[in-house]
Amino acid sequence: MRCYDCATESGISTEAHATCAACGAGICLTHTVEGYAQEPVKATLGNPSARRGHGRRMFCSKCAPDYLAQAGLVAGGMLRAG
């Protein structure tokens, strides 16, 4: 599998090392953004509405901003660029 972002942005053929958890595109290490599974938690005063679950999720650079917005996270929180 080849990296979709590399092919569409620069026309080069790069080996994919992961698959985006949101869109399913193949992604190389340069375009991979690492996130974590979210578990919804009962929202009470002083408790977060989601907590980090077990496992990781890999996102492409196009889907990562949507993941951040949906999870209510800020950049540098629970995501790490590849």
Secondary structure by P-SEA (a helix, b strand, c coil): cccaaaaaaccbbbbbcccccccccccccccbbbbbbbbbccccccccccccccbbbbbcccaaaaaaaaaccccccccccc
